[in-house]
Structures are given as C-alpha cells and as structure tokens.
Amino acid sequence: MRSLSGVKNPDGPADPIIVHPDVRRMLLTMKAIAEGGRAMVFECALLNDDMMEAEFSGNPSGVKAADDKMGFLTPILKGFLTEAGIEAANMGIQVYGGHGYVHGRHRLRLWGWF
C-alpha cells in the first residue's frame, strides 16, 4: 500500500509499513512500553542496591526503608508490565498483519511440528 502523504518508495510496488500513521503509532507505543518497563525495572534494581549497601554498612533503618519501597513497587511493576506486555505483543501481531504467524505455522508444519 502507498503512504497517505504521498509515495515514499517510487521504485517499489509499495511503501514501507513504517510510513503508515497507525503502524507508526503502534510501533512507537511498543517502544515506549519497552523503554518505560526497563526504566521501572532499573529503578527497582537500584533500590535493591541501596538496600544491600545499607545492610553492609549496618544501617537497619536504610534497609527497612528500601525494602518497604521495593515491597510497594514490585507488585505494581509486575502487574503493569504484564498488562502492558500483552498489549505490546498484540500490537506487534497487528503490525505484522498476521503474516508472521501464518508463515511461521506453515514453516513449522513443513518441519512436521504441527
């Protein structure tokens, strides 16, 4: 298919899918979910480092503070990343248009797995 704003690949039969607005939106949303999730996991890892440092330095109040914050954030992090990951995977399937699933199943069927 051709881009809505004009031909981007005049020599080819179609334009790349990245030039289509809805595909671009889904890809950027998937990127935001992945990068945001990594940042959230990194924050919890830093809290764990703070807790270990406080434990090694003999600071029980620092250990408790970091542990309490991690105990609060961990279920939120796990729940959010699970839901957002499902949504990102769904968008990835939509971007690829089902071709990868169909092609992959056909290939697996040829190998005798299905």
HUMOTA-V606237 format. One record per pair of residues at least 12 apart in sequence whose C-alpha atoms are under 10 Angstrom apart, sorted by the first residue. I is the first residue (numbers start at 1). J is the second residue. D is the distance in whole Angstrom. If there is no record, write none. Layout:
i	j	d
I	J	D
I	J	D
//
This chain:
i	j	d
1	13	8
1	14	5
1	15	6
1	16	8
1	17	8
1	20	9
2	14	5
2	15	5
2	16	8
2	17	9
2	19	9
2	20	8
3	15	6
3	16	8
3	17	8
3	18	9
3	19	6
3	20	6
3	21	9
4	19	8
4	20	7
4	21	8
5	19	9
5	20	9
5	21	10
6	19	10
7	19	10
17	95	8
17	96	9
18	95	9
22	95	9
23	91	9
23	92	9
23	94	8
23	95	6
23	96	9
24	95	9
25	91	10
25	95	10
26	87	10
26	88	8
26	90	10
26	91	6
26	92	8
26	94	9
26	95	7
27	88	9
27	91	8
27	92	8
27	95	8
29	84	10
29	87	10
29	88	8
29	91	9
30	84	9
30	85	9
30	87	8
30	88	5
30	89	8
30	90	10
30	91	7
30	92	8
31	88	9
32	88	10
33	80	10
33	81	8
33	84	7
33	85	7
33	87	9
33	88	7
34	81	9
34	84	9
34	85	8
34	88	8
36	81	9
37	77	8
37	78	10
37	80	9
37	81	6
37	82	10
37	84	9
37	85	9
38	81	10
40	73	9
40	74	10
40	77	7
40	78	10
40	81	9
41	73	10
41	74	9
41	77	8
41	78	9
41	81	10
43	70	9
43	73	10
44	66	10
44	69	9
44	70	6
44	71	10
44	73	8
44	74	8
44	77	9
45	70	9
46	66	10
46	70	10
47	63	10
47	65	10
47	66	6
47	67	8
47	68	10
47	69	8
47	70	7
48	63	9
48	66	7
48	67	8
48	69	10
48	70	8
49	66	9
50	62	8
50	63	8
50	65	10
50	66	7
50	67	9
51	63	5
51	64	8
51	65	8
51	66	5
51	67	7
51	68	10
51	70	9
52	66	9
52	67	10
54	66	9
//
